[in-house]
Amino acid sequence: MRRRIPVETIYLREDDAPSLQGRLAAAIVRAILESRAGPGSRLPSSRRMAEALGMSRMTVTLVYQDLVSQGYLETIPRSGVAVAATVPHRRLQPIQPSGDEKPMDWGDWLSDHDLPKRVIQKPANWRDYRYPFIFGQADETLFDHGAWRDCARRALGSRDFPDLAADRYRADDPLLVDYICSNTLQRRGIMARPDEVLVTMGAQNGLYLTVELLARADRLAVMEEPGYPDFAETLRRAQSPTTFLPVDEMGLNPADLPQNTRLVAITPSHHIPTGTTMPLSRRRELIAMAGTQDFLIVEDDYDFEMSYLSPPEPALKSLDRSGRVIYLGSFSKSLFPGLRIGYMVAPAALIERARALRSIMLRHPPSHLQRITAYFLALGHYDAHIVRLRETLQARREILEQALNRTSLRIAGVPTSGGSSVWVCGPEGSDSEVLAARLEHDSVLIEPGAVFFENPPAPCPFFRLGYGSICKSRIATAVGLIESRARGLSCGEL
């Protein structure tokens, strides 16, 4: 007698799929694999399944038909539906341990690889908070989901699929590279050929490749203090000697650079975390010094699209005539962080080395994701998105600044062109780590500032407020809660 799969073993999970049909398909596949049901095992009739799960019989029938086409099920005349002999990925019986195995001592193997010291912590459930001042997260209400789906359909269509499904080895999508060269870079005054551009898995990937190729124990690196933690950790991992220079209201001062500087990592358009924009005079001075003192510059231009208070200053790369600037950009900040599509611009010789190193790590970023992004850019959806984003951020910033001006909190940065965050200083003697912990009880998320310093003040009163994903109607109330908690801490409340 053929075995039956009881309907009680088929249960739906909300997170399996957005549709009821998708959740049922996942539940049936899970039941088949977890029970290791053999070929010919009968499934409940469509009527029985529908009654047990409270859904229409048509939904069950459609799911059965789909799983038959995938090879999980087969129809048996006058007997209904059963598990097929062609079930993919059938599980093997796990081998039970003998009890003699000793656990691995990973501490010994990994003793020379310390964990990063400076890591920005962002709660995975930040959307559950009523007042999330979290930097770098997307506001889904501003994104044109229909346009993105249309671009995805184009990229997955029969015309594009053969090209994108093939192994490109080390090559990037030519449509995306062409748009970056002819449009994105030219907005920053940068002229580049395709062989001077490498598509990366976000700006961090480009930073890693750059440091891996250029940093050495005898080459002094310089970065901003406070500054971008990923710069510090990437240089630390490469065992690069690093000097941390304090920034002022105009960013890093080139006059402070040590004579033996060989590599400068910088965020001149919107300094991380203060938001300060380096003026043109300092940019020219830095470029001139790179030539006379023979050093290279890594320019992270992650947020230039968010210049809505004033036009952005020319990129350092646009002033570079001798090929000393390695330029890093990203679409992840302006679109959504999960995209992980960035680009690196540098002389062809360095790009070729970076391409070879990237191919060892990941060969190339996913071709279809590159093509979807290329269509989104080329069809004008990106420009329309940026307009919406700038208008929204400007309105939120005005409300945030007005609210902060009514408190004892002080905006410590001098952002002149825009951005999506502000750098705030709390009352004297306050600790932003303690403040952040207290604010979680009020459903408020802020980013404590100590992580942005190599040598943070103790206690550290600074914190960052990102306003890219918080509703503007809640900003003033949230600032009031921050002020209340900050005053309480300054008064010594427990």
N, C-alpha and C positions, 0 to 999 in steps of 0.2 A: 504494500500500500504506500502510495506516495506521501511524503511528509508535507504537512501544511505549515505555513507561517501564520501564527495567530495574529489577529488584528490588534491585540493588546500590545504587541511588541512594536507597533508602528505609532510613533508619537511625533507631533510637530514641534518644531522649535522656531520661535519668532525670528532669531538671528540667522537662520539658514538661508532665507531668501525673502525679498520684499513681497512676492505674490504667494497666494495660497497654493497655486499649482506648483510653484517652485519648492515650497516647503514640503509638500506631499512627496514630490519626487525625491528630495533629499532624505526624507524619513524612510521611504521604501528601500533606497540604496543602502542606507545605514543599517536597516534591519537585515538585509541580505548579507552584508559583509560581517556584521558583528555576530550573527548567528551561524556564519559559515554554512548557510543553507546550500545543499547540493543541487545539482541540475535536476529539474523536474519538480522541485518543491512548489506546492501550489500556493498562490496568494488568494486572499478573500475575494469573493466576487465584487464587482463594482458596486452593486447595490449594498452589500454587507459593509464594505469599506465606507461608503458615503454615509450610511446610517450611523456607524460607530464614531466617525469623525465630525459629523454634523456639517457635511458639505454636499454639493450637488453631485449626482451620479455622473453628469457630463464631465465635471472636473476630474473625477477619478478615471474615467475612460480616456480622456486626453493624456493624462499622465501615464497610464499604462501603454498607450500607443507610442508615446515619446520614448519610454524606456525600452520598448521592443526595438525601436529603430537604433537605440544606442547599444543594444546587445546585452542588456541586463535581464530582459524578460523575453518570453516567447509565447505565442498563442497555441493552445492545444485544442483541436477540434472537439466540440462538445464537452470540453473539460475546463475551459476558462484560460487563465493566465498562470504561467509557472516560471520559475527561475531558469534562465537559459544556460546552456553549457559554455557560452561565450562570455560569461560575466568577467569584466576586466578587473585587474588588481585584486584577485581573491586572496584573502589573508591566509598566511601560513600559521600552523600551530606553534605558539612560542615555546622555545626551549627553556625548561626550568633550570635555574642555577643550581650547581652542585653544592654550594655552601663553602667551597674551598677558596673561592676567588677573594683576593684582597682589594679593597677600594683603591682607586688611583689617588696618588698624592699630587694633585695639580699645583699645590703651592710650590713644590720643588721645581716643576717644569716652568712655571710662570713667574718665578722669583724676580727675574730681570724686567718684567713688564708690569709696572705699577699702573693702577687705575688712574684716570684723569683726576687732577686736583680741583679743576674749575669746570663745573658742568651746570648749565642753566637747567633748573628743574621746572617742568611744566606739567601739572596734573593731567592725566589722561581724561579725567572727567570734568575738565574745566567748563564744559557747556552746562553742567549741573549747577554752577554758581550763578547767582543773580547779577553779580557785578564783576565780570571777568576782565580785568585790565591786563590781558595777556598779549604780549607782542608776537607778531608773525603768524597769527591764526586767521583763517579766512572767514569773512562774513558771507554765508551762503546766500543771503537775500540779495546780494549785489551781483551775483554771478549768473550769467546767461546759460542755464543748463541746457536749454533747447539748442542753442548754437553749438555747444560742446558736443552734444549727442549727434548733431548733423555732421560735424567734423569727424567724429568717430565712425559714423556710417560710411563716410567717404573713404576714410583710411582702411576700413575693413571690407570695402567693396571689391568686386572681382577684378577691377582694373588695377588697383594698387596692391592687392594681396600677394600676387606672385613675387613682386619686387621686394616687398617688405618681409615676406616670410623667408626669403633666402638669407644665407649667412653673409653678412657684409664684411666679415673679418674685422678690420680696424676702421672701416669707413663710417661716416655719419650720413644722415639723411640729407641729400643735396638741396631739397626744398627748404629745409630749416636753416641750413648753413647759408643759403642764398639770401633768405630773408634777414638773417642776422647781419650779414655783410652790407646789404643794400638798404636796410631800414633801421634796425635797432642801433647799430653802431654809429651810423651817420647822424642819428639824433644826438649823439654825444660828441660829434665832431671827429669820429675815428674812421679812418679809411683802412680797410683790411681786405686781403685776398682770402679765398677759401682755405688755402694751405696755411693760413695764419690763425685759423679758428678751430677749436676743438669743443665738441659738445660734451658736457660733463653731467654727472649725477648730482646736480646742485652745485652751488659755489664751494661748499666744503670739499667736494671731490677735486675741484680745480686747485684749491689751496693745498690739499694733500699732495697732489702730483707735483706742484711747484716746489714745495718744501723738500719733498723726497729727492728731487733732481738738483736743487740748488743749495740747500743748507749743508754745512759741514762744520766740524768741530773747530776749524780755524777761521770761520767766517762769522763775524758778529752780526746778529740780527737785532733790529730795534722795532718795538711796537708801542702803541699808545697805552697810557695809564691814567684813568681806567681804559679798558679796551675790550675787544672781542675775545671771549674766553677760548674759542676754537683756534685763534691765532696762537695763543700761548701754549695750548696743549699740543698742537701740531708741531710747533718748534721744539717743545720739550721732548716729545716722542722721538724726534730726529736728533736729540742730544745737541741741539744748537745753542751756543752761548747767546743769551738774550738780555738786552737792556730795555727797561720799561721807562719811557719818558713821560712825565706829566703833561697833560694837555691844558691849554688855556681857553679863553673865549673864542679863539680862532683855530682851535685844534692843535695839532702837533706843530711845534716851532722848529723849522729846519736848522736854525742856529744852534740848537741844543744837541744836535747829532754828534756822537763821538767821531774822532778822526778816522778810526779804523772800522767804521760801519760798512757792511757789505750787502745787507738786505734790510729793507724797510717794509713792514706790513702795516697798511693804513686804510682807514675808511673815511676819505675826505669829503664825500658828498653829504652824508649824514653820519657823523661819527657815532660809533657804538660805544657807550650807551647815551651820551649827552645830546645827540642830534645836531651838534655844531657843524656848520659848513665851513671848510677851509677856504679863505678868500683867494682870488686869482693871484695876488701878489705872492702869497706863500707857496702856491702851486708852482709858479715860475721859479721861485727860489729853490724849491726842492728839486725840480728837474735839473736846474743848472748845477746844483751841488752833486747830483748823481753822476753828471758827466765829469766834473773836476775831481771828485773823490773816488770815482769808479765803484759805485754801488748800484744795486737793482732795487726796484720798487714793486711791491705787490699791492695793487689797487683793487679793493673790494667795493664795487659800485652797486651794491645790492638793492638800493632803494631810490635810485635817481628818478624813477617814474613818479614818485610821491612828492614832487616839487610843485606845490600849489600856492605858496606864499610869495615866491619870486622865481624867475627862471633859474634852472640849475646852472652852476658854474661849469665851465668846460672840464671834461674829464682830464685827469693827469695824462692819460694815454694820448689824448688829442694834442697835447703839447710836446709829446715825446718824438724827437726826430732821430734818435740814435738807437731805438729799440731797447731801452732800459726798463720800461714799464710792462709788467705782466698784469693784464686786466681781467678781472673776474666779474661776471654778471650772472643773473639768475631770473628765470620766469616764475620761480616758486614763490617768491615774496609777493609779486603783483597778482598772480593767479591763485594758486593754493599750494601750501607747503608739501602736500603729498605728491605733487607733480614731479619733483626732483629733476628738473631739466634746467641746466645752467650752461655757461659757455666760458671758455678761456681764450684770450686773444694775446698773442705774443709773436715774436719773429718765427719764421717757418722752421728754423733749426730746433728751437725749443719745443714747438708744437709737435714736431716729428718724434722727438724723444718722449714727450708726454703721451703721445698716441701709442707708442710702443709699450710704455709702462701701463697705460690704461688697459691695453689688450690683454696683459697678463692678469690684471685684476678682474675685469668684467667684460672684456672684448669691446663692447660699445653699449651705450644706453639703448633700451628697447626701441626697435625701429618703428613699431606702430605708434608708440607714445610720441616719438619725435615727429611723425607725420601728422598726427592729430594736432599737436601744438603748431606745426607749420601751417596747417589749414586755418586754425583759429587766428593766427597772426595775419596770414595773407588775405583772408576774406574780410578783414576789418573788425572782427569781433573783439580783438584785443584792444584796439584803440577806443572803441565804445566803452569797454569795461574800465579802462583807465580813467576816462572822463567821469564815469559814475563814481569811481573810487575816490578820485581827487575831491569832487564836490562833497561827498559824504564825510571824508576825513577832515576837510576844512571846517565843515559845520560842527563836527564833534570836537575838534580842537578848540574852536572859539568858546564852546560851552565849558570845556575842561579848564581852559585858562581863566575864564571868568569865575568859575567855582573855586579854583585854587587861590585866586587873588583875594578871596573873602576869608581865607584861613591863615594859619601861622605857617603853613607849608610853603616852601619856596621852590620855584622852577630853577634848577641849578644850571641846566644847559642853556645855550644861546642859539636855538634853531632858527635860522633865517629863511629857509626855503620850504620847510614843511616836514614831511615824515609821518610816522604813525605811532609815535610814542613821545613822552616827555620824561626828563630826568629830574627827580624831585628830591629835595633835602628836607628831612623832618626836623623837629625841634632839636636843639643842641643837647647832645648826650643820649639821644634816642638810638635804638637798635632796630633796623628795618627787619631783621630776622624775627625778632620778638613781635614787632608790629604785624608782620605778615601772618604769623601764627594766630594772633588775636583776631585779626580781621576775617579769618576763615569762619569764625563763629557767626560773623555777620554776612556770610556768603559773598565776601569780597576777596578777590585775588589780586595781589600785587607781586612784583618781582624784586626781592631783596637785592641790594646793590653790591654786597661783598664779593660775589662771584666775578664781577667785572674788574676787580683789582688783583694784581699779583701780591701787593702788600696793602690790604684794606685797612682803613682806620678802624680803631676798636674803641667803642662800638661804631658801627657803620650806619650813619643816618640816611644814606642815599637809597633810593629805590626807583624802579622804572614803572611807568604806567603806559601800557599799550592800549590804544583806543581803536584798534582796527576791527574789533568784533563785539564791542559793547554798544548797546542801543543808546542813542543820544539822550533819550528821555530819562535814563537811569544814571547818567553821569553825575549830575549835581548831588543827588542823594548819596551816591557812593562816595564822593569826595567828603561829604559831611560825616559819613561813618569813619572814614580814614582820619579826619581831623579829630573827631571825638576820641578815637582810640589812641591817637598820637598824644593828645593832651593828657589823657589818663596815664599813659606811660611816663610822660615827663613829670607828672605829679607823684610818681612812685606807686601807682595803683597796681595791685597784683592781679 
